[in-house]
Amino acid sequence: MDYGLIGEKLGHSYSKEIHEMLTDYTYNLCPLSKEEFKPFMEKHDFKAINVTIPYKQEVIPFLTDMDENAKAIGAVNTIVNKEGKLYGHNTDFSGFLYMLNKHNITVQDKKCIVLGDGGASKSVVAVLKKSGAREIIIVDIRKTDSAITYEECFAKHTDADFIANTSPVGMYPNSDASPLDLTLFPKCKAVVDVVYNPLETKLIAQAKELNMIGVNGLEMLVAQALYAIEFFLDTKLEETKIDEIYKKIYEQKKTEN
């Protein structure tokens, strides 16, 4: 494999279509079990790969170095093999920032809730910090050093202005699930979900019903793919391609569904 994506479950992924629309290499989906992951990374028989759930942090010990973005976030979604040495990057950061800017979502001085505490969450939190969020609350199914529980969130933080879902709740095939009920958050103005399959999650559908800005993760996926290709091929691509490919994929998937 020259280029591709590793993760545990990739049946829902649109990454192959997106990469092959943006450039002219073959992009492989490579699902890896926990047992297969370590031998794959030790062998590193690839030119460059993307990384998704649950390996964005697990890949770090195999890397020679990471760029400042990836170091600050503590998670990697893009790895380039240079003469047998692996270098890590994080294009989720740029992808999420693109999505906020595209929809004129301002988080400066706002109280923000981030659902989920994995690799994608770390990128989103980094963007919110850089964008001047007043307060960032991370919520997960289990209380940790960095996250509170949903119960605590509902008890203390229903005054949030912005919510981002980075958990897999609502992802195909469990499309009927939603991580929370937005009617509990009357001050919330915008909701972003990094889930992109289905094209509109239950969470985002509810956000729109409540006249909030609601954005699914497909634009972020296309944007982070474009930025990853720039690392893969050491090149620069036109950002206008993001919207072009997003619209193509959206129409294609809408027809399939």
C-alpha positions in Angstrom: 0.0 0.0 0.0 1.3 3.4 -1.0 -1.4 5.7 0.4 -4.4 4.9 2.6 -6.3 5.1 5.8 -5.9 3.0 9.0 -8.5 2.6 11.7 -10.5 -0.1 13.4 -13.8 0.1 11.5 -13.7 1.8 8.1 -16.9 0.6 6.4 -18.5 4.0 6.8 -15.5 5.9 5.3 -15.7 8.3 2.3 -12.0 9.0 2.4 -11.1 6.8 -0.7 -13.5 8.7 -3.0 -12.3 12.1 -1.6 -8.6 11.4 -2.0 -9.0 9.9 -5.5 -11.1 13.0 -6.6 -8.5 15.4 -5.2 -5.4 13.7 -6.7 -4.3 10.8 -9.0 -3.0 8.1 -6.6 -4.9 5.0 -5.4 -6.0 5.4 -1.8 -6.7 2.2 0.2 -8.9 1.6 3.2 -7.0 -0.6 5.7 -9.0 -1.7 8.7 -6.8 -3.0 11.5 -7.7 -4.9 14.6 -5.8 -4.0 17.9 -3.7 -7.1 17.3 -2.8 -6.1 13.7 -2.0 -2.5 14.5 1.4 -2.9 16.1 2.9 -5.2 13.4 1.6 -2.9 10.7 3.2 0.2 12.2 6.5 -1.6 12.9 6.7 -2.7 9.3 5.5 0.8 8.0 5.2 -0.5 4.4 3.6 2.7 3.0 4.5 6.1 1.6 1.9 8.0 3.7 -1.3 7.2 5.6 -4.2 8.8 7.4 -5.2 7.6 10.9 -8.6 7.4 12.4 -10.4 6.0 15.5 -9.0 4.5 17.7 -5.3 5.0 16.7 -4.7 8.7 16.5 -2.7 8.6 19.8 -1.5 5.0 19.6 0.6 5.8 16.5 2.7 8.4 18.3 5.3 6.0 19.8 6.2 4.8 16.2 7.0 8.3 15.0 10.5 9.9 14.6 8.9 13.4 15.0 5.7 15.4 14.9 5.0 18.9 13.7 4.1 21.6 16.3 0.4 21.2 15.6 0.4 17.5 16.3 2.6 17.9 19.4 0.3 20.6 20.8 -2.8 18.4 20.2 -1.2 15.1 21.2 -2.9 13.2 18.3 -1.9 12.4 14.7 -4.1 11.8 11.7 -1.5 12.1 9.0 1.8 10.2 8.7 4.5 10.5 6.0 7.2 7.9 5.5 10.5 9.7 4.6 13.3 7.2 3.9 12.0 4.8 6.5 11.3 7.4 9.2 7.7 8.3 10.2 6.6 12.0 10.6 3.3 12.9 12.1 0.9 15.8 11.4 -2.6 16.7 12.4 -4.9 18.1 9.6 -8.1 17.7 11.7 -7.1 21.0 13.3 -7.1 22.8 9.9 -10.2 20.9 8.8 -12.2 22.0 11.8 -11.0 25.6 11.5 -12.0 25.6 7.9 -15.5 24.5 8.8 -16.0 27.2 11.5 -14.8 29.9 9.1 -16.9 28.6 6.2 -20.1 28.9 8.3 -19.1 32.2 10.1 -19.2 30.4 13.4 -17.5 32.7 16.0 -16.4 31.1 19.3 -14.4 34.0 20.7 -15.5 34.8 24.3 -18.1 31.9 24.0 -18.7 29.0 26.3 -18.1 25.8 24.3 -18.9 22.2 25.0 -17.0 19.4 23.3 -18.6 15.9 23.3 -16.0 13.1 23.4 -12.5 12.9 24.7 -10.5 11.1 21.9 -8.1 12.2 19.2 -10.7 14.3 17.3 -11.7 16.1 20.5 -8.1 17.2 21.1 -8.0 18.9 17.6 -11.3 20.6 18.2 -10.3 21.8 21.7 -7.0 23.2 20.2 -9.0 25.1 17.5 -11.4 26.5 20.1 -8.5 27.7 22.3 -6.7 29.3 19.3 -10.0 31.0 18.3 -10.4 32.6 21.8 -13.1 30.5 23.4 -13.9 31.8 26.9 -14.5 28.4 28.4 -14.2 24.8 27.0 -16.0 21.9 28.7 -15.2 18.4 27.6 -17.9 15.8 28.2 -17.5 12.0 28.0 -19.4 8.9 29.1 -16.8 8.5 31.8 -15.3 11.2 34.1 -11.6 11.6 33.5 -8.9 14.2 34.4 -9.9 16.2 31.3 -13.7 15.4 30.9 -16.8 15.6 33.0 -19.9 13.3 32.7 -23.0 14.1 30.7 -24.9 14.2 34.1 -22.6 17.0 35.3 -22.9 18.8 32.0 -26.7 18.8 32.2 -26.5 20.0 35.8 -24.1 22.9 35.3 -23.4 23.8 31.7 -26.7 24.2 29.8 -25.8 27.9 29.3 -23.2 26.9 26.5 -23.1 29.0 23.3 -21.6 26.3 21.1 -21.5 22.5 21.0 -19.2 20.2 19.0 -19.7 16.5 18.8 -16.5 14.5 18.4 -17.9 11.2 19.7 -19.1 8.5 17.3 -22.7 8.7 18.7 -25.0 9.1 15.7 -22.6 7.6 13.2 -23.9 5.0 10.7 -25.3 2.4 11.3 -26.5 3.8 14.6 -28.0 6.9 12.9 -31.0 7.1 15.2 -28.8 8.0 18.2 -27.9 11.5 19.4 -25.5 12.4 22.1 -27.8 14.9 23.8 -31.1 16.8 23.5 -30.4 20.4 22.4 -33.6 21.7 23.9 -31.7 21.7 27.2 -29.3 24.3 25.8 -31.4 27.4 25.1 -28.4 29.8 24.6 -26.7 27.6 22.0 -26.3 29.3 18.7 -24.3 26.7 16.7 -23.7 22.9 16.7 -21.0 21.1 14.7 -20.8 17.3 14.4 -17.6 15.7 13.1 -19.7 12.7 12.1 -20.3 12.7 8.3 -22.2 9.5 7.7 -25.2 10.0 7.7 -25.0 13.3 5.8 -27.2 14.8 8.5 -27.0 13.4 12.0 -30.0 13.4 14.4 -28.1 16.1 16.4 -27.7 18.4 13.4 -31.3 17.9 12.3 -32.4 19.0 15.8 -30.1 22.0 15.7 -31.7 23.2 12.5 -35.2 22.6 13.9 -34.2 24.9 16.8 -32.9 27.6 14.4 -29.3 27.0 15.4 -26.5 26.8 12.9 -26.0 23.0 12.3 -23.0 21.6 10.4 -22.2 18.0 9.7 -18.6 16.7 9.4 -18.3 16.1 5.6 -16.7 19.5 4.9 -14.2 18.9 7.6 -13.4 15.5 6.2 -12.8 16.9 2.7 -10.8 19.8 4.1 -8.5 17.6 6.3 -8.0 15.3 3.3 -6.8 18.2 1.1 -4.4 19.3 3.8 -3.2 15.7 4.3 -2.5 15.4 0.5 -0.3 18.5 0.8 1.8 16.6 3.3 1.7 13.3 1.4 2.9 14.8 -1.9 4.8 17.9 -0.5 2.6 20.2 -2.7 0.1 23.0 -2.4 -3.6 22.6 -3.5 -6.3 25.2 -4.1 -8.6 25.5 -1.1 -11.5 26.1 -3.6 -11.3 22.4 -4.3 -12.7 21.7 -0.8 -16.1 23.1 -1.6 -16.1 21.6 -5.1 -15.4 18.1 -3.8 -17.8 18.5 -0.8 -20.7 19.3 -3.1 -19.9 16.3 -5.4 -19.7 13.8 -2.6 -22.8 15.3 -0.9 -24.9 15.0 -4.0 -23.5 11.5 -4.7 -24.2 10.2 -1.2 -27.6 11.9 -1.1 -28.6 10.0 -4.2 -27.3 6.7 -2.7 -29.3 7.2 0.4 
